[in-house]
């Protein structure tokens, strides 16, 4: 083989390797950007604020004659995410106070009694074993609407929420009429 052909062949091999390395580097960068976007999107799509102070939150909700709606959830639960982005985001937009507690979270929050607690402790206190579970609270942390456990049939989920809101409104009205604070 002539020197020119060998030089040409090496040049082509070098270009192929270089092109492959460039392609690999571009794909790596693309993958990292896609991954970071997906992670950021997943976090950004969760519109419900986390519980920080249940005592204050329930007082704010009661001042509007509404229950405090709390979703006990898990970060990797697709049913939780779907409900956060649909049903409960819509309720929050309608003026309801809707918050969430991760049942595996050990970060401190203030409980209904004003004392520090955590998502783990609250889940245990209320017997939450399945995510999502949604509770409707009135003053003092009393459940005033029927809790919704799991993600029942999507076609009827709104009816479960509406019934719990009606029950909660009635409980709050009865409480007000009886003169309870």
C-alpha positions as CSV (number, residue, x, y, z in Angstrom):
1,X,0.0,0.0,0.0
2,X,1.3,3.4,-0.8
3,X,2.1,6.0,1.8
4,X,-0.7,8.2,0.5
5,X,-3.3,5.5,0.9
6,X,-2.1,4.6,4.4
7,X,-2.2,8.3,5.4
8,X,-5.6,8.7,3.9
9,X,-6.9,5.6,5.7
10,X,-5.5,6.7,9.1
11,X,-7.0,10.2,8.5
12,X,-10.4,8.6,7.8
13,X,-10.1,6.3,10.9
14,X,-9.2,9.3,13.0
15,X,-12.2,11.3,11.7
16,X,-14.5,8.3,12.3
17,X,-13.2,8.0,15.9
18,X,-13.4,11.7,16.4
19,X,-16.9,11.8,15.0
20,X,-18.0,9.0,17.2
21,X,-16.5,10.7,20.3
22,X,-18.3,13.9,19.4
23,X,-21.5,12.0,18.8
24,X,-21.1,10.2,22.1
25,X,-20.4,13.5,23.9
26,X,-23.4,15.2,22.4
27,X,-25.6,12.3,23.3
28,X,-24.3,12.3,26.9
29,X,-25.0,16.0,27.2
30,X,-28.5,15.5,25.7
31,X,-29.2,12.7,28.1
32,X,-28.1,14.8,31.1
33,X,-30.2,17.8,30.0
34,X,-33.2,15.5,29.4
35,X,-32.7,13.9,32.8
36,X,-32.4,17.2,34.6
37,X,-35.4,18.5,32.8
38,X,-37.5,15.5,33.7
39,X,-36.5,15.7,37.4
40,X,-37.2,19.5,37.4
41,X,-40.5,19.0,35.7
42,X,-41.6,16.3,38.1
43,X,-40.9,18.6,41.1
44,X,-42.4,21.6,39.4
45,X,-45.6,19.7,38.5
46,X,-46.4,19.1,42.2
47,X,-48.5,22.2,42.9
48,X,-49.6,21.4,46.4
49,X,-47.6,23.1,49.2
50,X,-46.2,20.9,51.9
51,X,-47.7,21.1,55.4
52,X,-45.6,23.4,57.7
53,X,-48.0,24.3,60.5
54,X,-51.3,22.3,60.8
55,X,-52.5,24.5,63.6
56,X,-52.3,27.7,61.6
57,X,-53.5,26.0,58.4
58,X,-56.7,24.6,60.0
59,X,-57.4,28.0,61.5
60,X,-57.0,29.7,58.1
61,X,-59.3,27.2,56.5
62,X,-61.9,27.4,59.2
63,X,-62.0,31.2,58.9
64,X,-63.2,30.7,55.3
65,X,-65.7,28.1,56.6
66,X,-63.8,25.4,54.8
67,X,-62.0,22.2,55.8
68,X,-58.2,21.9,55.6
69,X,-57.6,19.3,52.9
70,X,-54.5,17.3,53.5
71,X,-53.2,14.7,51.0
72,X,-50.9,12.1,52.6
73,X,-48.7,11.0,49.7
74,X,-45.4,9.4,48.5
75,X,-42.9,11.1,46.2
76,X,-42.8,8.2,43.7
77,X,-46.6,7.6,43.7
78,X,-48.1,8.1,40.2
79,X,-51.6,8.2,41.6
80,X,-50.6,10.9,44.1
81,X,-49.0,13.0,41.3
82,X,-52.1,12.7,39.1
83,X,-54.4,13.8,41.9
84,X,-52.1,16.7,42.9
85,X,-52.0,18.0,39.3
86,X,-55.8,17.6,38.7
87,X,-58.4,17.4,41.5
88,X,-56.5,19.0,44.3
89,X,-54.8,21.7,42.2
90,X,-58.3,22.7,41.0
91,X,-59.6,22.9,44.6
92,X,-56.6,25.1,45.6
93,X,-57.4,27.4,42.6
94,X,-61.0,27.6,43.8
95,X,-59.7,28.9,47.2
96,X,-59.6,25.8,49.3
97,X,-56.5,25.3,51.5
98,X,-55.0,22.1,50.2
99,X,-51.7,20.8,51.4
100,X,-49.7,17.6,51.3
101,X,-47.6,15.5,53.7
102,X,-45.2,12.9,52.5
103,X,-45.7,9.9,54.7
104,X,-42.0,9.0,54.7
105,X,-40.9,12.6,55.6
106,X,-39.1,13.1,58.9
107,X,-38.8,16.9,58.5
108,X,-40.4,18.7,61.4
109,X,-43.9,20.3,61.0
110,X,-46.1,21.8,63.6
111,X,-49.1,19.6,64.5
112,X,-52.6,20.6,65.4
113,X,-51.6,20.8,69.1
114,X,-48.8,23.2,68.3
115,X,-46.1,20.7,69.0
116,X,-43.4,19.5,66.5
117,X,-44.2,16.3,64.6
118,X,-43.4,14.8,61.2
119,X,-45.0,13.2,58.2
120,X,-44.0,9.8,59.5
121,X,-45.6,10.5,62.9
122,X,-48.7,12.0,61.4
123,X,-49.3,9.1,59.1
124,X,-49.0,6.7,62.1
125,X,-51.2,8.9,64.2
126,X,-54.0,8.9,61.6
127,X,-53.5,5.2,60.5
128,X,-52.4,6.1,57.0
129,X,-51.0,3.0,55.3
130,X,-51.8,3.7,51.7
131,X,-51.0,6.7,49.4
132,X,-52.8,8.7,48.4
133,X,-55.0,9.2,51.4
134,X,-56.8,12.5,51.7
135,X,-58.2,13.8,55.0
136,X,-60.6,16.8,55.6
137,X,-59.9,18.6,58.9
138,X,-61.8,21.0,61.0
139,X,-60.7,23.1,64.0
140,X,-58.6,21.2,66.5
141,X,-57.5,18.7,63.9
142,X,-60.8,16.8,63.9
143,X,-61.7,14.8,60.8
144,X,-64.9,16.3,59.5
145,X,-65.3,14.7,56.1
146,X,-64.9,11.1,55.0
147,X,-61.3,10.4,54.1
148,X,-60.5,9.2,50.7
149,X,-58.1,6.3,50.7
150,X,-56.3,5.2,47.5
151,X,-57.3,6.3,44.1
152,X,-60.8,4.9,43.5
153,X,-62.1,4.8,40.0
154,X,-61.1,8.0,38.2
155,X,-64.6,8.5,36.9
156,X,-66.0,8.8,40.4
157,X,-63.1,10.4,42.3
158,X,-64.6,13.9,42.0
159,X,-67.9,12.6,43.5
160,X,-66.0,11.3,46.5
161,X,-64.3,14.7,47.0
162,X,-67.6,16.6,46.5
163,X,-69.3,14.4,49.1
164,X,-66.4,14.9,51.6
165,X,-66.6,18.7,51.0
166,X,-70.4,18.6,51.6
167,X,-69.9,16.6,54.8
168,X,-67.2,19.0,55.9
169,X,-69.3,22.1,55.2
170,X,-72.2,20.5,57.3
171,X,-69.9,19.7,60.2
172,X,-68.4,23.2,60.2
173,X,-71.9,24.7,60.0
174,X,-73.2,22.5,62.9
175,X,-70.1,23.4,64.9
176,X,-70.8,27.1,64.4
177,X,-74.5,26.8,65.3
178,X,-73.7,24.9,68.5
179,X,-71.3,27.7,69.5
180,X,-68.1,25.6,69.5
181,X,-65.0,27.6,68.8
